[in-house]
Amino acid sequence: MDLEAVRTFVAVAEAGQFQEAAVGLSITQQAVSKRIAALEKDLAVRLFTRTARGARLTIDGQAFLPHARELLRVAERADASVRPGRRALRVDVVNRRIVTAGLVQDFYRVHPEIELDVVTLDADVDDAVAAVEAGTIDATFHAVPPQQHLPDAISTVRVVDEPHQLLVGPRHPLAHARAVTPGQLAGHRIWMPGLDARGEVAVYYDELATTFGITIDVVGPVFGNEALLAEIADSADLATLVDEGSRYLWPDSYDLRRIPVRDPAPVYPMSLIWREDNPHPALVELRRYLDSRRTDPPDANVWVPTWEQ
């Protein structure tokens, strides 16, 4: 199968127009039409229906699209296997507000010559591992429980122990505390709407809540971090847990307080996940950098989930 024709098909499917796809591919619209016609002849189906607004996928085109994308991913991996470093290192930081995004940004400051493609997958550890195995991404950060199935090609190393902080408004009973213990959180409403009920995050918070008698309230629609911060700032009883390295901004009028949780300090263990046979040279540099940044939490008295003990 002609990979250039497949690449052209994906470009048209994503652009919705032959002309726009042609511009993106730096070829003529006539060349796009010829490639699509040749691919349709090869597959013996119609892939697009021409409309006044452009090109719409047929049922056969919709069925072929995910396989076409997979063909291109496999071709990219094959090319990268013999020409490592030719493309950007694609790293899933999970969420751009959390510590992993900051670490990768710091890595880029040290190595500005390395081209990075920073993404955030909406995935738990199972889907993230699958993405690494398939070559969709080069690396990701997740907690890895012992029951987690890891394919033979996948490697992991623990790189971050992220302590928690209690986030409260100025009228909360704990607002003036310099630090709190996990036991002091019992009886207070720890509000974390939208907390995933599955995956490694759920396993971690279930164990944390059970160990220290904490009630974590996940009820309520999710309106985003800004709405959550506004609610907490205006409340005398709402609080939430945030990671020490998470980045949040709010107006000065909110007067929110980030209070360390200590004695013991619960830490969320995150590992770097990658394919052992990935030859990208920037991946080696990233692993070396993360290893140099690896430090124990400042509080020696820490709590980690039982799978890390």
BELHUUR-V972843 format. One record per residue. N is the residue number from 0. PSI is psi in whole degrees, 0 to 359 (none if undefined). Layout:
<<N;PSI> <N;PSI>>
//
This chain:
<<0;136> <1;111> <2;329> <3;324> <4;320> <5;317> <6;322> <7;319> <8;313> <9;320> <10;318> <11;319> <12;320> <13;326> <14;329> <15;2> <16;142> <17;319> <18;316> <19;321> <20;321> <21;318> <22;316> <23;328> <24;354> <25;42> <26;175> <27;159> <28;326> <29;321> <30;321> <31;312> <32;320> <33;318> <34;317> <35;319> <36;320> <37;321> <38;318> <39;322> <40;319> <41;321> <42;347> <43;36> <44;163> <45;132> <46;334> <47;151> <48;126> <49;134> <50;173> <51;334> <52;354> <53;236> <54;131> <55;136> <56;137> <57;177> <58;319> <59;323> <60;319> <61;321> <62;325> <63;334> <64;309> <65;327> <66;324> <67;317> <68;321> <69;322> <70;318> <71;323> <72;317> <73;319> <74;321> <75;319> <76;321> <77;318> <78;317> <79;333> <80;334> <81;348> <82;63> <83;145> <84;357> <85;330> <86;169> <87;148> <88;120> <89;117> <90;128> <91;115> <92;4> <93;307> <94;133> <95;353> <96;345> <97;177> <98;327> <99;323> <100;320> <101;321> <102;316> <103;324> <104;318> <105;321> <106;319> <107;325> <108;324> <109;326> <110;68> <111;345> <112;346> <113;127> <114;126> <115;146> <116;99> <117;123> <118;165> <119;105> <120;138> <121;80> <122;148> <123;185> <124;326> <125;309> <126;327> <127;317> <128;319> <129;322> <130;321> <131;316> <132;322> <133;346> <134;8> <135;323> <136;160> <137;329> <138;158> <139;169> <140;123> <141;157> <142;143> <143;93> <144;158> <145;333> <146;357> <147;126> <148;126> <149;122> <150;158> <151;328> <152;349> <153;134> <154;153> <155;153> <156;134> <157;126> <158;342> <159;131> <160;103> <161;111> <162;159> <163;157> <164;150> <165;129> <166;120> <167;162> <168;174> <169;342> <170;2> <171;145> <172;334> <173;10> <174;331> <175;6> <176;140> <177;334> <178;158> <179;155> <180;158> <181;324> <182;328> <183;345> <184;343> <185;133> <186;346> <187;151> <188;106> <189;105> <190;117> <191;67> <192;138> <193;1> <194;128> <195;133> <196;1> <197;168> <198;186> <199;331> <200;315> <201;319> <202;316> <203;308> <204;330> <205;315> <206;320> <207;314> <208;318> <209;318> <210;319> <211;8> <212;32> <213;139> <214;117> <215;118> <216;115> <217;8> <218;144> <219;150> <220;155> <221;113> <222;7> <223;166> <224;322> <225;318> <226;322> <227;315> <228;321> <229;319> <230;316> <231;320> <232;328> <233;1> <234;149> <235;356> <236;345> <237;143> <238;162> <239;166> <240;133> <241;157> <242;149> <243;322> <244;5> <245;144> <246;118> <247;146> <248;141> <249;160> <250;149> <251;330> <252;341> <253;326> <254;41> <255;151> <256;133> <257;113> <258;123> <259;143> <260;121> <261;169> <262;62> <263;164> <264;111> <265;134> <266;141> <267;116> <268;123> <269;139> <270;150> <271;136> <272;129> <273;168> <274;129> <275;331> <276;12> <277;118> <278;5> <279;122> <280;331> <281;334> <282;321> <283;317> <284;320> <285;316> <286;319> <287;319> <288;314> <289;323> <290;322> <291;335> <292;352> <293;118> <294;155> <295;151> <296;147> <297;333> <298;115> <299;337> <300;93> <301;160> <302;129> <303;156> <304;157> <305;334> <306;345> <307;1> <308;none>>
//
